[in-house]
């Protein structure tokens, strides 16, 4: 089995437990290697965890954070994951939040043709593996921005792709965030010391249960590609 499942009493307990675990992980990484890199999901579920973690007494100047995916929007746009991450880690003095998307995109002539050049350069400059990756999961089984039905999904889920990031156009575009995305690939996300999936609610548990099935199809439930990879070692944390 490539995954473990930990159930928490509620979302607050989940956030506290993962904040404790990541603080311990960062302490070990900073002592052993003098620096640490976390790849972190956007979305509603993980941000209480991030705010708790940001209050821990760590040398944040040696920690880098990078989104697992980003919307093709300006860096000060309300839909920007990095913007929300910077706000969540406001108490972590000195922490670096690294970009996947240029600061300004709305007035660029290629706004409708996003590219991964900045994401690739950002990722190439980082040490490997990530110290930890924290993923969320959508109600359709997507993680990062690897959405079912997206034209680039097969490339994004390929376990042996040399690509670290790619452009994703969700199909259809989500009404709450109708933007193209830059997403890290499954292969890059799996190059990490710990791979954590945090999710909340009965609906998400039902999606997980479908993805646990041996015949789950990653084309329709992308998270199944991780859960059925014996090398992935996914730590699932769920609460009602």
Buried (B, 14 or more C-beta within 10 A) or exposed (E): EEBEBEEBEEBEEBBBBBBBBBBEBBBEBBEEEEBBBBBBBBBEBBBBBBBBBBEBEBBBEBBBBBBBBBBBBBBEBEBBBBBBBBEBBEEBEEBBBBBBBBEEBEEEEEEEEBBBEBBBEBBEEBEEBBBBBBBBBBEBBBBBBBBBBBEBBEBBBBEEBEBBBBBBBBEEEBEEBEBBBBBBBBBBBBBBBBBBBBBBBEEBBEBBEBBBEEEBBBEBBBBBBBBBBEEBBBBBBBBE
